Amino acid sequence: MSEIHEFFNRQIKLWGEETQDSLQNKKVAIIGSGGLGCSLGIALGASGIGEFTLVDFDEVGVHNIHRQIGFKVGDDGKYKADVLKELMESRCPYTKVTAYKESFQDFAKRGLEFDLIIDATDNLPTRAAINEYCISKNQPWIYGSVEEFHGQVCFFEKASYEAVFQINDRKPNGIACPIVMHIASLQANLAIRYLAGLTVKKDILYYLSFDNDGVLQNQKFNLPTK
C-alpha cells in the first residue's frame, strides 16, 4: 500500500482508492476563518482535498479562542487565515493551503476557479455577496450560520440566498462552541460527499436547534429555485 493510501486508509474503505485519489484534484475555498472556518478546516483539511483557499482579513482575538478551535492562547494578534493554514498543512502533508488576508469582495476580483465554495462568515452582507458571485459563476456553494443554540446549513445550487433571507448588518447574539462545531460538521459532510461524487440533496435548508428543555429539533425546508 502506498504512503498516501495508508494515510487515508479509513476513507478508502468508504469509497475506494480511485475516489480518494480524485480528491487530490479538487479545489475548495473557505470564506471566513473563524468559528465555522476553523472546524471546517480541521474536518476537511486532512481529508485529502488537494488545494484549499482561505479568505479572512481578521486577526485572532482572545474572545475568539473559546469557540474557534483552530486557535490557542498566544495566537491573538495573528491573522486567522495564516494560523489556520499552518494547522491544516501540519495535519495533512497532501494538501496545499493559500491564505488571502482580504475581504471577499476583493478576493472575488481575482477570478479564481473552485470546485466548491463554503461560507464560514458571520455576517449577512458578505453571504449575500457570496450568493451573488456564485450565481454569476454558476458556482455551487454551502451556507452555514450559527447563533445561540441553533444553526442552519444549505447546499445552494439553483436557489438564491437573497430570495430566502432578509439582508441586514445585524450581529449575531451569543454562541456556544459545540453548536459551531456541529453546524460546521454538517457543512463538511455535505462538502466531502459532493467532492467524492456521492449523492447530495441540494437547495434544502436544514435547521437545527435545541428547545428550552434541551431537546434537539431537526427541520428541513425545500427552497424555491429558478
N, C-alpha and C positions, 0 to 999 in steps of 0.2 A: 504494500500500500504506500502511495506517495505521501510525502510530508503534509501537503495541503489536505489530502483526503483523510489523513489521520486526525488533523486538526478539526475537521468538520464531520467526523465520523457519525455523530448522533443525528445531524441534519441529513446526511446522505442516506441514513436508514429511513428517513421520511420520504425523500423524493429522488434518490439516486445520484450517481456521480455526474451525469450529464446536466441535470438541472442545477446542481451545486456549482459546477464549472461555469454555467451560463451567468450566474450572479456576478462573476468577476468582470463581466462586460456592462454591468448596469451602473448608471449614474443617478444619484439621488441628491436633491437639495433640501436641506432642513432650514426653514426660515425661523430664526429665534433659537438662542442657546441658553434659555433659562430653564424653568421647571420642566416643561414638556420636552424641550430640546435636549436636556441632559439625559432624561430617561430614554428618549428615542435614540440618542447617540450611543448609549450603552447597550440597548437592546439590539439595535441594528448594526452597530459598528463592528461587532465581532461575528457577523452572520455570513461574511464572505462577499458582500457587495463591494465591487472594485473601487468605486470612487464616490466620495461624499463632498458636498459643498455646504459650508455653514455660513449663515448670514446673520450677523448681530453686531451692532456698534456699541453695545453697553458693556460696562465693567462690572465685575463681581462686587457686590456689597455684602457686608456682614449679615444683613437681614435676608439675603438670598439663600444662604448656605443650608438652612434647615430643610428646605424643600427642593433645592436644585442640586441633586445628588452627585453631580459631576464635580462639585467644588468642595473644598475643605478649608478649614481655618488657615489663614495665611495666603489664600488666593485673592483676598479682597484687593481691589485696585487693578487687577489684571483683566485683560479683555476676555469675556466669557468664551467667545469663539476660539481663541487661542488655547485656553485651558482645556476645552472640550476636545479640540483637535488632538492635542497631545495625549489625552486619555484614550481616545478611540484608537489611535495608531499604536499605542503601547499595548492595548488589549488584543490587537489583531495585526499581524505582520503582512496581511494580504489585502489591506485596504489603504487607500490614499485619501487624505482629507485636506481640503483647501478652505481657509478661513478668510472671509471678507468682512472687515470691520466697517460696515456702512449700512445705510438704510436699504430696505427692499426696493424703494423707488430708484435709488442709484444703481443697485445691483441689477435691476431689470433691464437697464440700458445696455448691459454687457451682451445681451443676446445669446446667452449660453443655452445649450440644449440638455434636457434631462429626461430620463425615463419616468421620473416621478418627483413631484414637489410635495413636501409635507409642511403644513402650517404648525408652527410651535410658538406663535406670537401670543401677546396678551392684550391686544387692542383691536377694536373693530375696524378702524380706518385702514390699517395695514392688511387685515384679512380681506377687506373689500378690494384693495389694490392687487392682492394675490389672485383673487377671483377674476378680476378684470383681465389681468395679464394671462391667466391660464385659459380663459375663454378665447382671447385673441390668438393664442398659440395652439388651441385645441389640445391643451396640456392637462392630463389627469392630475388631481391633487387631493390630499387628505387633510381635512379640517379637524381641529380639536380645541376644546376650550374647557376650563375648569373654574369653579368658584364654590367656596364653602365646601359642602359635601356632595356636590353634583357636577356632572360634566356631560359633554356632547362630542360625538365623533361622526364624521361622514366622509365617504369617498365620493368626491364630486367628479362627474364625467359630463353629463348633459344638463344637470340642474345648475342654477345660479345662486350663489350665497346671498346676493343682494335681493333676490326675489323672496327670500325666506326671513332674513334678519333685518332689523332696523339698524342703520349705521349711525353711531354717535361716538363721542370720545369718553364715554363713561368708563371709569376704572373699576376693576373687579373688587369685591369685598374680600374678607379673609379667606385663606386657602389652607387646607390641611395637606401635608405631604403625601399620605397614602393615596388620596384621590388623584393627585397629579400623576403619580406613578401608574395608577390604574388606567386612566384615560390614555396616557402615552403608550401603555402596553397594548391597548386596543388599536390605536393608530399603527403601531409597529406590526401587529398581527395582520392587519389589512395590507400593509405595505409589503411584507415578506411574501404573503400569499400571491399578491399581484405580480411581484417581480419574479417569483418562481413559476409563474404560469398557472397557478391554481385558480379555482373559481372564486370570484369576489362579487358580492352584490353591491352595485353602485347606486348613488343617489338615494340612499336610505339614511335618515338621521337616527342615530342611536342616542338615547337619553338615559343616563344612569344617575340615580340619586338615592340617598338614604332619607327616610321619613323621620319624624320626630321620635319614633320608637326604635330607630336604628335598623329598620327593615330595608333591604336593598330593593329598589324598584328598577325594572328594566322596561323601557318602552322603545318602539321604533316607528318611524313615520316615513312614508313614501313621499319624496319631494317632487314638485312639478318640474317637468322637463320641457325643453323646447320641441 
